[in-house]
Amino acid sequence: MKKLFIISGEASGDLHGSNLIKALKQNAEIEIQAWGGDLMEAAGAKVLKHYKELAFMGFWEVISNIRTISKNFKLCKEQILDFKPDAVVFIDYPGFNLRMAKFCKEHGIKTLYYISPQVWAWKQNRVKKIKAFVDKMYVILPFEKEFYDQFNYEVDFVGHPLIDAIEDFKNRAKPADVFRATNGLDDRPVIALLPGSRNQEIKVKLPLMLSVVKEFKDYQFVIAGAPSKDKAFYQEFLGEGNVALVENDTYNLLNNSFAALVTSGTATLETALFKVPQVVCYKGSSISYHIAKRVIKVKYISLVNLIQDEEVVTELIQGELTTPNIKTELIKITSGKKREKMLTNYDELIKNCGGVGASAHTAQLIINEIS
Protein backbone atom coordinates (compact mmCIF):
# COMPACT_ATOMS: atom_id res chain seq x y z
CA MET A 1 0.00 0.00 0.00
CA LYS A 2 1.26 3.47 -0.93
CA LYS A 3 1.64 6.14 1.74
CA LEU A 4 1.17 9.93 1.63
CA PHE A 5 1.82 12.61 4.21
CA ILE A 6 -0.26 15.78 3.61
CA ILE A 7 0.38 19.15 5.27
CA SER A 8 -2.32 21.83 5.41
CA GLY A 9 -2.20 24.72 7.86
CA GLU A 10 -5.48 26.58 7.28
CA ALA A 11 -9.25 26.05 7.06
CA SER A 12 -9.28 26.43 3.26
CA GLY A 13 -6.51 23.84 2.98
CA ASP A 14 -8.52 21.47 5.16
CA LEU A 15 -11.47 21.81 2.75
CA HIS A 16 -9.42 21.29 -0.41
CA GLY A 17 -7.33 18.60 1.27
CA SER A 18 -10.46 16.67 2.24
CA ASN A 19 -11.74 16.65 -1.35
CA LEU A 20 -8.31 15.57 -2.57
CA ILE A 21 -8.23 12.70 -0.03
CA LYS A 22 -11.69 11.51 -1.12
CA ALA A 23 -10.53 11.45 -4.74
CA LEU A 24 -7.28 9.66 -3.85
CA LYS A 25 -9.08 6.94 -1.89
CA GLN A 26 -11.59 6.42 -4.71
CA ASN A 27 -8.76 5.61 -7.12
CA ALA A 28 -6.13 3.79 -5.09
CA GLU A 29 -5.36 2.08 -1.78
CA ILE A 30 -3.43 4.77 0.07
CA GLU A 31 -2.61 5.25 3.74
CA ILE A 32 -2.64 8.96 4.59
CA GLN A 33 -1.25 10.76 7.60
CA ALA A 34 -1.68 14.51 7.78
CA TRP A 35 -1.53 17.84 9.45
CA GLY A 36 -4.95 19.33 8.77
CA GLY A 37 -8.43 19.51 10.22
CA ASP A 38 -11.74 17.80 10.86
CA LEU A 39 -12.70 17.60 7.17
CA MET A 40 -9.47 15.83 6.21
CA GLU A 41 -9.94 13.41 9.10
CA ALA A 42 -13.53 12.69 8.04
CA ALA A 43 -12.28 12.02 4.50
CA GLY A 44 -9.98 9.25 5.75
CA ALA A 45 -6.67 10.78 6.85
CA LYS A 46 -5.08 10.20 10.24
CA VAL A 47 -4.65 13.81 11.41
CA LEU A 48 -1.65 14.14 13.71
CA LYS A 49 -1.85 17.92 14.25
CA HIS A 50 -4.84 20.24 13.86
CA TYR A 51 -4.38 23.39 11.78
CA LYS A 52 -5.94 25.46 14.60
CA GLU A 53 -2.73 24.88 16.58
CA LEU A 54 -0.68 26.42 13.75
CA ALA A 55 -2.49 29.73 13.20
CA PHE A 56 0.06 32.41 14.10
CA MET A 57 -0.71 35.61 12.17
CA GLY A 58 1.34 38.80 12.14
CA PHE A 59 4.93 39.66 13.04
CA TRP A 60 4.52 39.96 16.82
CA GLU A 61 2.43 36.79 17.18
CA VAL A 62 5.06 34.81 15.25
CA ILE A 63 7.93 36.23 17.35
CA SER A 64 6.14 35.58 20.65
CA ASN A 65 5.39 31.96 19.64
CA ILE A 66 8.75 31.17 18.06
CA ARG A 67 9.48 28.27 20.45
CA THR A 68 6.14 26.62 19.66
CA ILE A 69 6.72 27.08 15.93
CA SER A 70 10.21 25.52 16.21
CA LYS A 71 8.73 22.56 18.09
CA ASN A 72 6.14 22.15 15.33
CA PHE A 73 8.86 21.94 12.66
CA LYS A 74 10.77 19.37 14.73
CA LEU A 75 7.64 17.28 15.37
CA CYS A 76 6.59 17.32 11.72
CA LYS A 77 10.05 16.22 10.56
CA GLU A 78 10.05 13.35 13.08
CA GLN A 79 6.58 12.19 12.02
CA ILE A 80 7.48 12.22 8.32
CA LEU A 81 10.69 10.22 8.87
CA ASP A 82 8.83 7.76 11.10
CA PHE A 83 5.99 7.29 8.56
CA LYS A 84 8.31 6.91 5.52
CA PRO A 85 5.78 8.19 2.94
CA ASP A 86 6.12 7.72 -0.81
CA ALA A 87 5.57 11.47 -1.10
CA VAL A 88 4.64 14.53 0.94
CA VAL A 89 1.83 16.72 -0.41
CA PHE A 90 1.94 20.38 0.64
CA ILE A 91 -1.24 22.48 0.43
CA ASP A 92 -0.54 26.24 0.18
CA TYR A 93 0.67 27.52 3.65
CA PRO A 94 4.09 28.56 2.24
CA GLY A 95 5.86 29.87 5.36
CA PHE A 96 5.80 26.39 6.87
CA ASN A 97 5.52 24.19 3.81
CA LEU A 98 8.48 25.51 1.82
CA ARG A 99 10.77 24.84 4.78
CA MET A 100 9.34 21.33 5.10
CA ALA A 101 9.77 20.78 1.35
CA LYS A 102 13.48 21.61 1.72
CA PHE A 103 13.78 19.07 4.55
CA CYS A 104 11.97 16.36 2.55
CA LYS A 105 14.08 17.00 -0.55
CA GLU A 106 17.27 16.68 1.51
CA HIS A 107 16.02 13.31 2.80
CA GLY A 108 15.12 11.93 -0.63
CA ILE A 109 11.34 12.14 -0.16
CA LYS A 110 9.23 13.13 -3.19
CA THR A 111 7.70 16.60 -2.80
CA LEU A 112 4.33 17.47 -4.39
CA TYR A 113 2.73 20.91 -3.94
CA TYR A 114 -1.01 21.50 -4.40
CA ILE A 115 -2.22 25.13 -4.56
CA SER A 116 0.75 27.37 -5.22
CA PRO A 117 1.74 30.19 -2.87
CA GLN A 118 0.73 33.52 -4.44
CA VAL A 119 4.27 34.21 -5.64
CA TRP A 120 2.84 35.98 -8.70
CA ALA A 121 1.54 38.74 -6.41
CA TRP A 122 4.50 39.14 -4.06
CA LYS A 123 7.65 37.38 -2.79
CA GLN A 124 8.63 36.23 -6.28
CA ASN A 125 12.00 35.20 -4.82
CA ARG A 126 10.17 32.16 -3.44
CA VAL A 127 10.16 30.73 -6.97
CA LYS A 128 13.84 29.81 -6.50
CA LYS A 129 12.95 27.72 -3.43
CA ILE A 130 10.03 26.12 -5.24
CA LYS A 131 12.24 25.12 -8.18
CA ALA A 132 14.87 23.74 -5.81
CA PHE A 133 12.64 21.85 -3.37
CA VAL A 134 9.35 20.96 -5.13
CA ASP A 135 9.28 18.03 -7.57
CA LYS A 136 5.77 18.75 -8.90
CA MET A 137 3.56 21.81 -8.54
CA TYR A 138 -0.21 21.61 -9.17
CA VAL A 139 -1.65 25.10 -9.73
CA ILE A 140 -5.32 26.12 -9.55
CA LEU A 141 -5.33 29.47 -11.38
CA PRO A 142 -4.92 29.49 -15.17
CA PHE A 143 -2.43 32.38 -15.28
CA GLU A 144 -0.10 30.64 -12.80
CA LYS A 145 1.16 28.23 -15.46
CA GLU A 146 2.24 31.14 -17.66
CA PHE A 147 3.83 32.84 -14.64
CA TYR A 148 5.99 29.83 -13.81
CA ASP A 149 6.94 29.42 -17.49
CA GLN A 150 8.86 32.71 -17.15
CA PHE A 151 11.14 30.92 -14.68
CA ASN A 152 11.50 27.75 -16.81
CA TYR A 153 9.53 25.73 -14.28
CA GLU A 154 6.84 23.43 -15.64
CA VAL A 155 3.70 23.11 -13.53
CA ASP A 156 0.36 21.33 -13.99
CA PHE A 157 -2.82 23.41 -14.13
CA VAL A 158 -5.49 21.22 -12.47
CA GLY A 159 -8.45 23.62 -12.20
CA HIS A 160 -9.84 25.39 -9.15
CA PRO A 161 -11.10 23.13 -6.33
CA LEU A 162 -13.64 25.76 -5.22
CA ILE A 163 -15.75 24.78 -8.23
CA ASP A 164 -16.01 21.22 -6.88
CA ALA A 165 -16.56 22.43 -3.31
CA ILE A 166 -19.40 24.75 -4.33
CA GLU A 167 -21.06 22.19 -6.62
CA ASP A 168 -20.92 19.70 -3.74
CA PHE A 169 -22.43 22.31 -1.41
CA LYS A 170 -25.29 23.10 -3.79
CA ASN A 171 -26.35 19.44 -3.67
CA ARG A 172 -27.01 19.75 0.07
CA ALA A 173 -27.90 23.45 0.38
CA LYS A 174 -30.92 24.57 2.42
CA PRO A 175 -34.05 25.23 0.35
CA ALA A 176 -34.66 28.98 -0.10
CA ASP A 177 -37.78 29.05 2.08
CA VAL A 178 -36.00 27.22 4.91
CA PHE A 179 -33.00 29.56 4.71
CA ARG A 180 -35.20 32.67 4.81
CA ALA A 181 -37.38 31.38 7.66
CA THR A 182 -34.35 30.31 9.73
CA ASN A 183 -32.80 33.78 9.44
CA GLY A 184 -35.96 35.88 9.73
CA LEU A 185 -35.81 37.13 6.14
CA ASP A 186 -38.77 38.20 4.01
CA ASP A 187 -39.36 37.68 0.28
CA ARG A 188 -37.39 40.69 -0.97
CA PRO A 189 -34.19 40.05 -2.97
CA VAL A 190 -31.10 39.73 -0.76
CA ILE A 191 -27.98 41.88 -1.05
CA ALA A 192 -25.17 40.03 0.75
CA LEU A 193 -22.48 41.95 2.61
CA LEU A 194 -19.15 40.12 2.96
CA PRO A 195 -16.90 42.50 4.94
CA GLY A 196 -14.15 39.98 5.76
CA SER A 197 -13.16 38.19 8.96
CA ARG A 198 -10.67 40.47 10.77
CA ASN A 199 -11.93 43.02 13.30
CA GLN A 200 -10.24 46.01 11.71
CA GLU A 201 -11.36 45.33 8.15
CA ILE A 202 -14.94 44.76 9.27
CA LYS A 203 -14.98 48.00 11.30
CA VAL A 204 -13.67 49.98 8.30
CA LYS A 205 -15.66 48.44 5.43
CA LEU A 206 -18.98 47.39 6.94
CA PRO A 207 -20.18 50.91 7.86
CA LEU A 208 -19.46 52.01 4.28
CA MET A 209 -21.35 49.02 2.88
CA LEU A 210 -24.28 49.80 5.19
CA SER A 211 -24.30 53.49 4.24
CA VAL A 212 -26.45 52.74 1.16
CA VAL A 213 -29.11 50.63 2.89
CA LYS A 214 -31.73 53.42 3.00
CA GLU A 215 -31.41 53.90 -0.76
CA PHE A 216 -32.47 50.31 -1.54
CA LYS A 217 -35.73 49.73 0.32
CA ASP A 218 -36.88 47.06 -2.16
CA TYR A 219 -33.97 44.84 -1.05
CA GLN A 220 -32.87 43.38 2.29
CA PHE A 221 -29.22 43.54 3.31
CA VAL A 222 -27.68 40.54 5.06
CA ILE A 223 -24.25 40.49 6.70
CA ALA A 224 -22.19 37.30 6.37
CA GLY A 225 -20.92 36.73 9.90
CA ALA A 226 -17.38 35.34 10.07
CA PRO A 227 -16.88 31.97 11.83
CA SER A 228 -14.57 33.58 14.40
CA LYS A 229 -17.05 36.34 15.41
CA ASP A 230 -20.14 36.07 17.60
CA LYS A 231 -23.35 38.04 17.17
CA ALA A 232 -22.38 40.57 19.86
CA PHE A 233 -19.52 41.83 17.68
CA TYR A 234 -21.96 42.78 14.90
CA GLN A 235 -24.57 44.30 17.20
CA GLU A 236 -23.38 47.88 16.69
CA PHE A 237 -23.87 47.48 12.92
CA LEU A 238 -27.39 46.08 13.18
CA GLY A 239 -28.94 49.32 14.43
CA GLU A 240 -29.90 50.21 10.85
CA GLY A 241 -33.28 48.90 9.80
CA ASN A 242 -33.40 46.47 6.87
CA VAL A 243 -30.19 44.69 7.98
CA ALA A 244 -29.89 41.07 9.14
CA LEU A 245 -27.00 38.82 10.17
CA VAL A 246 -26.36 35.24 9.04
CA GLU A 247 -23.82 33.56 11.30
CA ASN A 248 -21.21 31.20 9.84
CA ASP A 249 -23.34 30.26 6.82
CA THR A 250 -21.89 32.30 3.96
CA TYR A 251 -22.45 29.68 1.24
CA ASN A 252 -26.18 29.43 1.99
CA LEU A 253 -26.32 33.24 2.01
CA LEU A 254 -24.62 33.51 -1.41
CA ASN A 255 -26.84 30.72 -2.73
CA ASN A 256 -29.85 32.93 -1.91
CA SER A 257 -28.45 36.35 -2.89
CA PHE A 258 -29.33 38.66 -5.78
CA ALA A 259 -26.23 40.89 -5.49
CA ALA A 260 -23.29 41.39 -3.11
CA LEU A 261 -20.75 43.85 -1.73
CA VAL A 262 -17.59 41.85 -1.13
CA THR A 263 -14.20 42.55 0.40
CA SER A 264 -11.21 41.43 -1.67
CA GLY A 265 -9.79 37.90 -1.51
CA THR A 266 -11.12 34.40 -2.19
CA ALA A 267 -14.65 35.62 -1.36
CA THR A 268 -14.75 37.45 -4.72
CA LEU A 269 -14.24 34.17 -6.56
CA GLU A 270 -16.72 32.30 -4.35
CA THR A 271 -19.33 34.99 -5.03
CA ALA A 272 -18.73 34.67 -8.77
CA LEU A 273 -19.01 30.86 -8.66
CA PHE A 274 -22.41 31.27 -7.00
CA LYS A 275 -23.22 33.61 -9.94
CA VAL A 276 -23.98 36.60 -7.73
CA PRO A 277 -23.17 40.01 -9.30
CA GLN A 278 -20.83 41.92 -7.00
CA VAL A 279 -18.96 45.10 -6.21
CA VAL A 280 -15.51 44.58 -4.68
CA CYS A 281 -14.80 46.84 -1.69
CA TYR A 282 -11.35 47.44 -0.22
CA LYS A 283 -10.06 50.03 2.22
CA GLY A 284 -7.05 49.73 4.51
CA SER A 285 -4.93 52.12 6.53
CA SER A 286 -3.10 54.65 4.38
CA ILE A 287 0.31 53.26 5.37
CA SER A 288 -0.66 49.62 4.69
CA TYR A 289 -2.21 50.55 1.35
CA HIS A 290 0.87 52.43 0.10
CA ILE A 291 3.20 49.63 1.25
CA ALA A 292 1.00 47.07 -0.52
CA LYS A 293 1.01 49.12 -3.73
CA ARG A 294 4.81 49.00 -3.78
CA VAL A 295 5.07 45.30 -2.93
CA ILE A 296 2.18 43.67 -4.78
CA LYS A 297 2.72 43.24 -8.51
CA VAL A 298 -0.78 42.71 -9.94
CA LYS A 299 -3.26 44.88 -11.85
CA TYR A 300 -6.34 43.90 -9.84
CA ILE A 301 -7.16 42.91 -6.25
CA SER A 302 -10.03 40.51 -7.01
CA LEU A 303 -9.42 36.97 -8.20
CA VAL A 304 -12.25 37.33 -10.71
CA ASN A 305 -10.49 40.15 -12.57
CA LEU A 306 -7.06 38.55 -12.19
CA ILE A 307 -8.24 35.30 -13.78
CA GLN A 308 -10.08 37.03 -16.61
CA ASP A 309 -7.35 39.68 -17.02
CA GLU A 310 -9.99 42.39 -17.36
CA GLU A 311 -12.34 44.36 -15.12
CA VAL A 312 -15.30 42.00 -14.90
CA VAL A 313 -16.30 43.31 -11.47
CA THR A 314 -15.84 46.90 -10.31
CA GLU A 315 -13.17 47.36 -7.65
CA LEU A 316 -13.73 50.31 -5.31
CA ILE A 317 -10.35 50.71 -3.67
CA GLN A 318 -9.27 53.05 -0.87
CA GLY A 319 -10.46 56.60 -1.73
CA GLU A 320 -12.90 55.25 -4.34
CA LEU A 321 -14.84 53.35 -1.67
CA THR A 322 -17.46 56.02 -0.93
CA THR A 323 -21.22 55.98 -0.37
CA PRO A 324 -22.04 57.60 -3.76
CA ASN A 325 -19.78 55.15 -5.64
CA ILE A 326 -21.20 52.11 -3.84
CA LYS A 327 -24.74 53.29 -4.61
CA THR A 328 -23.93 53.87 -8.30
CA GLU A 329 -22.31 50.47 -8.76
CA LEU A 330 -25.01 48.64 -6.79
CA ILE A 331 -27.69 50.12 -9.04
CA LYS A 332 -25.75 48.85 -12.07
CA ILE A 333 -25.56 45.26 -10.82
CA THR A 334 -29.15 45.00 -9.58
CA SER A 335 -30.59 45.80 -13.03
CA GLY A 336 -29.59 46.46 -16.61
CA LYS A 337 -26.79 45.53 -18.98
CA LYS A 338 -23.90 45.47 -16.49
CA ARG A 339 -25.65 42.76 -14.47
CA GLU A 340 -26.30 40.66 -17.57
CA LYS A 341 -22.73 41.10 -18.84
CA MET A 342 -21.26 40.14 -15.45
CA LEU A 343 -23.28 36.92 -15.33
CA THR A 344 -22.12 36.05 -18.86
CA ASN A 345 -18.51 36.73 -17.83
CA TYR A 346 -18.95 34.43 -14.83
CA ASP A 347 -19.76 31.53 -17.19
CA GLU A 348 -16.50 32.25 -19.05
CA LEU A 349 -14.65 32.46 -15.72
CA ILE A 350 -15.83 28.98 -14.70
CA LYS A 351 -14.56 27.57 -18.01
CA ASN A 352 -11.20 29.29 -17.56
CA CYS A 353 -10.93 27.86 -14.03
CA GLY A 354 -11.07 24.37 -15.52
CA GLY A 355 -14.67 23.44 -14.72
CA VAL A 356 -15.44 20.63 -12.29
CA GLY A 357 -12.94 17.89 -11.45
CA ALA A 358 -9.88 19.64 -9.94
CA SER A 359 -9.65 17.24 -7.01
CA ALA A 360 -9.95 14.14 -9.20
CA HIS A 361 -7.43 15.50 -11.72
CA THR A 362 -4.89 16.28 -8.98
CA ALA A 363 -5.43 12.92 -7.29
CA GLN A 364 -4.67 11.07 -10.53
CA LEU A 365 -1.48 13.06 -11.12
CA ILE A 366 -0.35 12.27 -7.56
CA ILE A 367 -1.14 8.56 -7.98
CA ASN A 368 0.88 8.55 -11.21
CA GLU A 369 3.81 10.12 -9.35
CA ILE A 370 3.93 7.51 -6.58
CA SER A 371 3.01 4.42 -8.62
N, C-alpha and C positions, 0 to 999 in steps of 0.2 A: 504493500500500500504506500502511495506517495504521501509526502508530508509537506505542509505549508505553514509558515509563521506569518501572520498578518499584523501590521501595526497601524492603528488609527488613533488619533489623539483628540478627536472632536465629534460633536453630535452628527454633523453632516457625513463625516467619514464612517460613523457607525451605521448610518442609513445605507450609504452606497456599498459599504463593506458587507452588510447583511445580504443585499441583493446579489452581490458577487458570489458570496458563499453558497447561497441557494443554487445559483447557476453552476458553480463548480461541482456541487454534490449531485446535481442532476445528470452530470456528464462523466463523472469518474468517482472512483473510491479514493477519497482523500481525507487524511486526518489533519485537522486544522487547530492550531493553538494561536492565540491572538491577544493583543492589547486592543481593547475596543469597548463596546457597551452592551446593553441588554438586547438590542436588535441582532447583533452579531452572534451573541450567545444563543438566542432563540433560533437562529438560522443553522446552528450546528457546530459553532466553534467553541473550544474551551477557552474562555476569557480569563487570562491570568492577572490582568490589571485593567481597572475601569478608567475610561478616558476622563471621568470627573476628577480623578486624582492627579491629572496632568495639566489642568487648565490654569496656567500662570500667565496672565496678560499684563503687558506693560513693563517698563524698565525696572521700576522699584520692586514690583512683585517678584520679578525674576531674580533680582539681586538678593532679596530677603529670603528667598526659598532655594538658594543655590545648592545647599547641602542636600535637600530633598531631590532636586533635579539630578545631581551627581549620582545619588543612590539609585535613581530610576534608570539611568544609563547603565550602571553596573549590573543591576538586576536583569535588565532586558538582555544584555550581552550573555549573562550566565544562562538564562532560560533558552536562548537561541542555541548556544553551544550544547546544552544538555539535550535539547529536542532533536538536533541534527536534521533540520528540514532540507528538502530538495531545493527550496527557494524561500526567500523572504519577500513578501509583497508589502510595499509601503503605500499608504493612502494619504496624499497631500501632507499636511503637518510638517513642513520642511525643516524648521529649526531642530527638531529631534530626529526626523527620519533621514536627513542627509548625513548626519553624523553616524547613525546606525548603518547606513548603506556603506560608508567608508569602512566601518568595522567588519561588516559581512564580506565585503570584497577582499579585504586583507586576509580573511580566513577561508577564502575559496568557496563562499556560499553565493549562489546565484541571486542577483538583486533585480527585482521587478517593481516598477513604480507605476501606480494607478492614480490618475488625477495629478497632473503636473503642478508644482508650485507656480505662482503667477509671476514667473521671471520675465515675462514679456512686458509687465507693467513696471516692475522695479527690481533691484538686486540682480541685474543681468549677469553679474559676475558668478552667480550660482550655477550658470550653465557649465562652467569649467568643472565644477564638482560633480554635476550630473553626468557629464561625459566620462569622467574618470571612475565614478563609483556605481553607475546604474547600467545594468546590462540591457534592459528593455524598458522603454517609457511608453505608457498608454495614455494618450491625451484625449480630452473630452470636448475641446473647443476647436472648430475647424481651422482657425487661423494659427493655432499653436504649431501645427505641422510645418507650415511655411516659416514660422519664426525659427524653429529649430534647424530648418534647412540652411539658414544663414550661417550656422555654426558647424555645418557638415555633420549633423547628428540626426540619424534617421529614427523617427518615432512612428508609432501606430495610432492613427485617429480611430477611436472606437465608438464615437457618438456620446451624447450626454446622458448620464444615468438618471437625471431628473425627469426625463421623458418617461422612462419606465416607472419611476417612483410615483409620478403623478397619475399615469394610466392605471397603476395598481390601486392608488387611492380612490380614483373615481369609481372603481368597481365596488367599493364598500362605503362610499360617501353617504352622509345622512340625506334623506329626501328633503327637498326644499321646505316643505311645510313643517317638518320636524325641526329643521334647523332654525327656522324663524320662530316657531313656538317656544323652543328651548331658550332662545335668547331675547324673547320679548320684542320681536320685530314685527312690523306690520307689512302690508303688501307693496309698499313703495319700493322702487329700485334702490339697491344698496350701493353706496360709494364707500369702498374700503379705504381705511387709513392705515398704512404700514410705516410707522415712524422709527423703526429699528428696535434694538434690544438694550442699548446702553443708556443709563440715566441721562447723561448730558445730551446725547443726540435727541432723545425723546423730548426733553425740556426745551430744546431749541426749535425743533421742527414741528412738533405736534400743535403748539399754539398757532403757528402760521397755517398749517393745514386746516385747523378748525376756524380760522378767521373768515372763511367763505361760507360757513354753514347756513347763515341767515339768507344768503342769496339763492339757495337751492332748496326751497321748501317742498318741492315735489319729490325729493330724494331723502333717504335716511343715511346718515353717516355712522359708520361702525369702525371702532378702533380695534386693530389686531393686537391683543395683549401678548407680550413676550412671555415665554415659559418661565423666565427667572423673576418676573414681577407679579406681585399680588394686586388685587383690585384696589387696595388702599392707595397704592402709588398713583393710579390713574384718576383718583377721585377728584382732584383739583381741576382736571380737564373735562369732567363730565357735567360741570355746572351749566354749560350751554344746553339748551333744549335741542331735540332732534339728533342726539349723539348717544350711541350705545357702545358697550365694550364686550368683545368676545374673547374669553380667556383661553390661551393656549390651544387654539383651534383655527389657525390661519388658513389651512387648506380648505376646510369647509366654508370659511368666510369667502375666500376667492372663488370657490365653486358656485357661490350664490351672489356674486357681485356683478354690477353693471359697468362700473368704472372704478379707478383706484388712484390714490396719491401714494407714492412709494418712495422710501428712501433708497439710496443707491445700494448696490451689492447683489447677491444672489436672488434676493426678493424680486428684482426687476425681471429676471428670467422666469422665475416661478409664476409671476403674474401673467407674463406673456404666454406661458404654456397652458395656463387656464383660460387663455383668450379673453383677458380683461383689458380693455384700453386703459392706459395709465399716463400719468405725468410723474416724472422722476424729480424728487426734491432733495437737494443737498445743501446744508449750511453748517460750516464748522467755525472754530475760532479763527480769527484773521491770521494769526501766526501759523496754526496748523495748515490752513488752506494754502498759504504762500510757500510753506515748506513742501507740501505735497505737490504743488505745481512744478517745483524744481526737480523733484525726485521721480515722479510718476511720468512715464513716457507713452501715454496713450491719448487718443483724440477725444474719447468719450469716457464717462464714468459708469454708464449702464452696460451690462452684459449684452442686452438686446442690440444696442447700437454698435458695440464692439464686434459682435458676431456678424452683423449685416454690413458693417463698414459704411453706415450711413445713419442719418438721424431719423430713425423710425419713431422713436418716442421723444417728446420734448424733455430736455434736461434743464431745470431751473436751478442754477448753481450760485451759491453765495449771494451776491447783491441782486441777482435776478429772481431770487425766491421771495416774492412780495405778494401781498393779498391781491392786487389788481392782476398780476401775471397768472397767479393760480386760478383765479376766476375765469380769465380769458381762455386759458388752456383747458380747463374743466368743461367749459361750454363746448369747446371744439370736439372733445372726445365723448360727450354724452349725446351728440347728434351731428348729422352732416357728414361731409366727405372725408374729413380727417379720421373720424371713427371707422368708417368703412375701409379706408386705405390701411389703417393700422391693423385691422383684423386680417386683411389680405396679406400684409407683410408678416404677420405672425405665422401664417401657414408656410410661407417661404422659410422663415426662421427654423421651424420644426424640421423641415427637409434638410436645411443646412447643418442642423445639429445631429443628423444621422438617423432620425426617426427612432422607432422603438428598437430594443435589442442590444443596448450598450453592455449590459451586464453579461449577457450570453456571449457576445462577441469577445469581450475581455477574458471571460472564463476559458473559452476555447483556445485563445492565444497562450494563456498561462499553462493550460494542460499540454499544449504542443511543446512548450519550453521545458517542461519537467518530465516528459515522456521518454 
